[in-house]
Amino acid sequence: MGLIVLSIMISIILGCCVWLVLGEKFPVKDEQKWPPLNNIVCYGMILAVPVYLVIFFTF
């Protein structure tokens, strides 16, 4: 349980960092972009599985 919580927290932090670098990209190929919070959540969800796997195989 702690591993899942840790990976979610790290993926949220990394999602914020990715949003700062890439900006508002979602939805792709659409003029109207989502609000920043939706983009951060989307980046966080994309990063959740890789972060979990890295933490799982490291520890």
C-alpha positions in Angstrom: 0.0 0.0 0.0 2.8 2.4 0.8 4.4 1.7 -2.5 1.3 2.7 -4.4 0.9 5.9 -2.3 4.6 6.8 -2.9 4.4 6.2 -6.6 1.2 8.3 -6.9 2.8 11.2 -5.0 5.9 11.0 -7.1 3.9 10.8 -10.3 1.9 13.9 -9.3 5.1 15.8 -8.7 6.6 14.7 -12.0 3.3 15.5 -13.7 3.6 19.0 -12.5 7.2 19.2 -13.7 6.3 17.8 -17.1 3.4 20.3 -17.4 5.9 23.1 -16.7 8.1 21.9 -19.5 5.6 20.8 -22.1 2.6 23.0 -21.2 -1.0 22.4 -22.2 -1.0 19.8 -25.0 -4.3 17.9 -24.3 -6.5 17.3 -26.2 -4.2 16.8 -29.1 -5.1 18.3 -32.4 -7.8 20.5 -30.9 -7.9 24.3 -30.8 -9.6 24.4 -27.4 -7.2 23.1 -24.7 -8.1 21.8 -21.3 -7.5 23.8 -18.1 -4.1 23.4 -16.5 -5.4 21.1 -13.7 -6.7 18.6 -16.2 -3.4 18.5 -18.1 -1.5 17.9 -14.8 -3.8 15.0 -13.9 -3.4 13.6 -17.4 0.4 13.8 -17.2 0.3 12.3 -13.7 -1.8 9.3 -14.9 0.5 8.7 -17.8 3.5 8.7 -15.5 1.9 6.6 -12.7 2.7 3.2 -14.2 6.3 3.9 -15.1 7.0 5.4 -11.7 5.4 2.5 -9.9 7.5 0.0 -12.0 10.7 1.8 -11.3 10.1 2.0 -7.6 8.9 -1.7 -7.5 12.0 -3.0 -9.3 14.4 -0.7 -7.4 13.2 -1.6 -3.9 
